[in-house]
Every structure is written in structure tokens, then in C-alpha cells.
Amino acid sequence: MKDNGFVDWTSLPDDAMIQLFSLLNYHDRANLSATCKAWRIVGASKCLWTSLDLRGYKFNITMAVSLSPRCVNLQQVRFRGAESADAINHLNAMNLRDISGDSITDDTLTMLVSRHKDLRCIQVGPDDKVTSGSIRAIAFYCPKLKQLRLSGINDVLADSINALPNYCPNLVDIGFIDCLNVDGVALGHVLSVRFLSVAGTSNMKWDVASHVWCKLPELIGLDVSRTDISSTAVSMLLSSSRSLKVLCALNCPVLEQDITVNTVKTEGKLLLGLFSDIRNVFSDWGCSNEIMTWLKWILSHTLLRIARSSPQNLDYFWLKQGVALFLSLLQCSQEDVQEMAASGLATCIFANEGNAIIDPGKAEAVVKNGGVPLLLDLAKSWQEGIQSAATKAISNLSADPNAAKTVSDEVGIGIFIELARSKNRQVSEAATGGLWNLSVGEEHKAAITEAGGIKTLVDIISDWSSDADGVLECSAGALANLAANKKYSTEIAIAGGVQSLATLINNCKFRGVQEQATRGLVNLAAHSVRNGPNAREAGALEALIQLTCSPHEGVRQVAAGALWHLSLTNVNREAIAAAGGVEALVTLAQSSLNASQCLQGMVAGALWGLSMLKASSIAMGREGGIPPLIVFAHSDSHDVHEVAAGALWNLAFDHSNVFRIVQEGGIPVLARLCSSSESRKARFMAALALAYICYGRTNEFAPTEASSENTSKSVSLDEARTTALKHIEAFILTFSDPQAFAAAVVSSSRAALDQAIERAYILETGFLRCSEAEIERFIAMLRSSSSILKAFAAFALLQFTDPQGRNAVYHASLMLDAGAVKVLRAAAASANEPVEVKIFAKIVLRNLKYHQQETLYLV
């Protein structure tokens, strides 16, 4: 330590620095090596590069060439994907002993083994691109081979198997796993084999194979799990093989359904099946380390495969001993066993195949048996394979509310945030997935935010390229959950989350990413009073509008929903319209006639919001927005026809749109809504649209650009008005009580008018807002020669000025400025008007008086 109190890390001995480097993953080692010359030398030490796990990275030839100087002593490599497999040859790792990977072809595998003749262990698959030809190449080029495990091969032929004893005299561990056809007789010629697995093999002649294998002189461990082996074959192997000590037969349906299985004589040997108690095998069964090492690998691999295949009726097994077995295997010293056990645990806790719901019983079993702290400890391992698998298991557990609390209590949130920053794609995806699951619960959102989770998630979206779909989807999903809370929505906006989500939508076309990023913008838009301007500046509107053309309905639905939320404020409406939102939403509406009701409702809602602008309303009519809205208004769904009615109400204010509504058959649809919808709000808005259609000389405003197809239609505006007036009158009468109304006309009693209000007011209309021009039109309707329109105008103004309404003060102010009081008094006092006109007018006058008094009081 220097005199100023700072530590001079460069002065540490090389041995200490090598020990420090050994605790880091490959990416962090490279970063630390770049800090100074001394550490660059330490970081290049050959002892630090004896193994490479490339599965979480995009590994290609360029990267392989850059790493090759450090790989002189490389002995073990794990890879994933064809590109990684092709690049391994460029590492120049001439001392390679152990390879493990998938998505490899015959040519690539042959090239690998021909260049690395000192290989002792080869594990490839599952992969159906490898054939028996590769087995012959392996035998020929790898004379020192001790372990060969291949999975997913269609046909393992006799001539390939026979090459193994001819060229690989030290081969003791063979696995042909999940293969379609394996020549069992040929396997009987590999006399050196001590451990054999044919788990998952489909077409095996067990009577022949068991007869041959029981003569293998060195065979001590046999795995026939997930096959159709019979109890007869099992009995033959156990009774006739002198060397066999353990036979694994997990999830073998034929064997398990045989009621005589419990009578099979094991001759002092270990028979493991789902019907036996496996939990204590590690502590109670005395065997050599060699057997136990193989057995733990077999158990973890088989249980993982069983969990992934989700066979029916195994819930009892998982609860009774499966979960406990995985937790026991997690504490094994074998890294590959720990990784498979963690992966198996992450998978088996789901309720069933294809269902993303966690089984609460299994999750509880993990928690009660101390699984959470055990997994969190493994998540801090420098071995990224273990780290990724353990983090994934904790992430999945976090989807269960009770387990999530335990994860949070065990500082799991901090670990998730730290691991989310990993440059290993699998680790980061698992960690961000955990944050996504935890962010569902309101009780965890504060902890995630306080630990710096929002900034981390925003940074991840900015840092990762669009090919990391899983990482980006989980990060966007977590932000979307957090944004549902107004407080955290504001913090996301401040951290640049709006811009990150908008950029993500533009750059990544993966469906899940777009859905979650759009959902995030929807939730941010819900708090648009604070976040709306940020959304516009960040280009979020353009991104959302672009997504209305997405090939995925779910994405289109969420995008339309976001635009609907944003259109609730006038400044956002103008911005959406300026960005081409009207045209995009009309196009989406036209293509959604047969879409889900949810999508139709979102599109209609967005069009309703934008139609509050006069220019947008005219544009919708011109661009063809009216026909789909009429279709939506005909929907049986309240949510759909209600918002469609709202949009048609706004559109009907413009006379050219009135002609289009009539021309496209909108009158019968609106009439149907007005009379029969179960939503009183939908009925009211349909009546509003019909009233606009009835009022004015609409025939003078018919569009001049009508096509020949349109002009061929017989349109009678007078007939439309007659129909509309008929349904408006019927609508008004449903809110009238002749006896009570007649009493209220002659009575000065407040109670009589209150009774009329109770009958007439529609509580659900309290949020509706009218423009100044609309208020003026209703006042003009009060002077109409039609008593029906007069009554409806007074009824509508009653709704818009009721003190319970959100915009009542605003409406009252507009009415007072327009001189409505004089017109209302005349209507209320007229002897010739229907009782509904008088009563509704009196109620509106009382509302205006109330608002005047409230204004004076406030002043």
C-alpha cells in the first residue's frame, strides 16, 4: 500500500495475480489484461487458458485467430453452434484433450479429430448431422480416446462400432444416446468398455443385446434409461454379467408397468429406476469414485432429459425425490453435473410442457430444501456454464410469488443485476429473465430500482446487438413491468429508457422483443403527462407507428394500444398525426376486419383518440377509416363496439364524413348500438353520432370525389335522418319517467329534480370531452324545429355538465360563454315542448348554476 492509502495492484506478485485472474471469466480476464503491460503478461499465462467455454459467446474464426497465441496449452473446449465448431480448428490448440459441443457436421468433426489426435474425451450432440462415418474417423484419428459420447445420431452401424476396439484400446466410456438405431451386437465387441449408455435409443433388440453385453468382461455401469427395455432383459443383465455393478433404468415405461419388476433379483447389484428410492444412493451405496463419477453424470443427464420431455404423471416423482436429487447433484464437485442439475431444476419446476406456469408444489420443495441459497452461490461461480444454469433456475423460481420472496430476501436481486451485465449472452439472458419475473410483483419493484436495476436494464438494451434476442426481450419485459408504476415510469424516462425502447423497436425485428418493447412504451404512455414529451423526442412515436405494420398480430395490438394511450392528450395527437399515424392506423383497421377483438378494440381506440382533432377526423374519412369502424361497431364485444362508436361520434361531426357513414351503411349499425348495446356509454355515443347525422343539410356536403362504385349506391339522406331520429327518440325515452318528469315540471322541489337526474344521468360518460364547436352545435340543436333533437341536445348537455363529470367545469364554461342560459331557459319554459326537453333543460341550468357558484367560491 502506498503512503496515500491507495493499493498498487501492479506490485502484487505474479502468483497472486494469476490466482486472481483464475477467478474471472474469459471476458473479464481479457479486459483486465488490457489495463497495463504487467497484467497483459500475467493474463497471457498459459495456465489460465487450459479450458474454454465458448457457448455463451459469438465465436468465429476471427476471434479464434486472436485467441490462438494463448491456446498452446488449451486442453478442454466447449462450444455451441456450427460457426463455433468451424472456428475451433483456428485456435491451434495442438494439446486439446476434451471437446464438447453440438451443431457439428461430419466434415467439421472429421477435421477436428484429424488435427487433434491426442483427444481423450469427445462429447457431441444432440445432432442428427453426424453419421456413422464420423465414428470411424474418430476411431482412426484418436487412438488415445477414453470417452466417447454421441447423441442424436440416426444410425450407429456395426462397421463404425467395430472400428472402435480396433483403433482405441483405451476406450472405457461409450455413450450412444438418443440415437434411432444402434447395433447392440457390435457393442459387445468393445471389450475394453467399462461404462455404456444407450439411453433414449429407440430400436434396440433387447433380448440379443442383453445376451451379448452380459459377456463384456469390464462392464461395470450400464445406462438403459428412457428405453423400452423389458424386465426379462434387465434380469438377464443383472444375473449373468459378472462385472456389472449398476444398471440405470430411469423412465423405462415397459419396465415400470411390469408388476414383476420388484421381483427381479439384483444379485447385490444396484438397479435404479423411478420405482426405486434413489435419494440415498450417494451416501448409502459404497462404490468406487470411478463408478460414482459416472453415475452422477448419468443421473443428472437422464433427469434433465426427462424434465425437458415433460412425461405425464411424474409430478409425484419430482416432489418425492426428483427435486431432492437435483439439489444433491448441485453439491457435486463435477462441474458438468452441477450444470445439468441446475438446468434440470430450472425445467422440472414448470407445471407441464408448453406451460410457462411454475408448479407451486415443486417451487416450495426447492425453497424448503435450501435450494435458493445453493443456487445463488453457484450463480457466483466463475464457470459460466454453471453460472448460467444456476441463474436460469433462480429466474424460473422467481416466477412463483412465494419463491420470489425468498430469492429477494436472499439478495437475489443484487446478484441478478450484477449478472445481467455479463457479456456472456446466456448468463445475461438468465439474469434479466429473473429481473423480468421479479418485476411482476409490486413489492420487488422498489428493490430493483434502489439496486440500480433500471439503469442496468436501459444500458443492456443499448449495449447488446439485435442478435441477442433473449437478453433484449427479458430486459424490455422487465422495464415494461416497472413502467406500469408511475414512479418507476418516470425514472425509466429520466434514464433514457424511452429512447432505448424506441431504438430497440426499430433495430430488432424479433417478435418477443418488439412485443415487450412496445408494451414498455404503452406503460410509459399511460403516464404521458410526465413522460409524453420524452417519448416524442426519442422517436417513440415513429417506432410505434412502424409497428402497426408488423407481421405479428400481438405486436400490432400492443402498438395500437400505445398509440391509443398517447392520443389521450392533444399535444400527442398532433405529434402522432404529423408522424403519419392516422394513415397507418386506418391501414391497420382495414386489415383487421377478421382480427382478434382485442386488436380491433385497440385500433378503434387509437382512431377515436386521434379523431378528436378536426384535421385527423377529416383525414380518416378521406383515407377509408369509416368502413372498418362500422364493422367494429357491429362487434358483439362491448370493448370493441364502444370505442368504435366513440370514433364514429367524432367523425360524424364533419359533414363529409356524415355522407360516408350513411353511404357505407353506418345508420343501421349505429341504430342497433343505440337500441340494444349492453353498454349505456356505447348507446349514448351511437345516439350522439346519429344526432350529428340528423342535424344540418348534409346533402350539400357530399364528397365530390366519389368513385363510380360509390355513385352507383342509392343513398337517401332524408331516409337516413328519419331512421336516425326514430332511434334517438327511443333512446331518450329509456331515460324518461313520464310520471316523475311531469311532477318535476310543475314542482319547485329539489327532490323532484333529483329523482329525474337519477333516472337520466349516465355515470360512465363522465370522462367524455366536447370541443367548443360541439358545444355550440348542441346549443344550436336546442333551437331546432325537431323536438327530438332538442330533447337529445338537452340530454347530452346534461351528461356533459353533471358535477360528477371530469370535464364538467370546462363544458359549463364553454356553454356560459356561448350564451346557453338564455336558450335553455326558453326550452325549459316552453309550453309546447315535450316534458323531456323541459326537464333536461332545467337540470342543465341547475348544473350551470352549480358550476358558477363553485367558480365564485374558488375565486
Secondary structure, DSSP 4 states (H G I P E B T S, - for coil): --TTS---GGGS-HHHHHHHHHTS-HHHHHHHHTS-HHHHHHHT-GGG-SEEE-TTS---HHHHHHHGGG-TT--EEE--SHHHHHHHGGG--TT--EEEESS--HHHHHHHHHH-TT--EEEE-S-TT--HHHHHHHHHH-TT--EEEEES-SEE-HHHHHHHHHH-TT--EEEEES-SEE-HHHHTT-TT-SEEE-TT-SB--HHHHHHHHTT-TT--EEE-TTS---HHHHHHHHHH-SS--EEE-TT-HHHHH-TTGGG---TT-EEE-TTS--TTHHHHS---HHHHHHHHHHHHHHHHHHHHH--TT-HHHIIIIIHHHHHHHHTSS-HHHHHHHHHHHHHHTBSSTT--PBPHHHHHHHHHTTHHHHHHHHHT-S-HHHHHHHHHHHHHHTTSHHHHHHHHHTTHHHHHHHHHT-SSHHHHHHHHHHHHHHTTSHHHHHHHHHTTHHHHHHHHHHHS-TT-HHHHHHHHHHHHHHHTSHHHHHHHHHTTHHHHHHHHHHH---HHHHHHHHHHHHHHHHTHHHHHHHHHHTTHHHHHHHHTT-S-HHHHHHHHHHHHHHTTSHHHHHHHHHTTHHHHHHHHHHTTTTS-HHHHHHHHHHHHHHTTSHHHHHHHHHHT-HHHHHHHHT-S-HHHHHHHHHHHHHHTTSHHHHHHHHHTTHHHHHHHHHHH-S-HHHHHHHHHHHHHHHSS-GGGG--TT--HHHHTS---HHHHHHHHHHHHHHHHHTT--HHHHHHHHH---HHHHHHHHHHH--GGGTT----HHHHHHHHHHTT-S-HHHHHHHHHHHHHHH-TTSTTHHHHHHHHHHTTHHHHHHHHHH-SSS-HHHHHHHHHHHHHHHHHHHHHHHH-
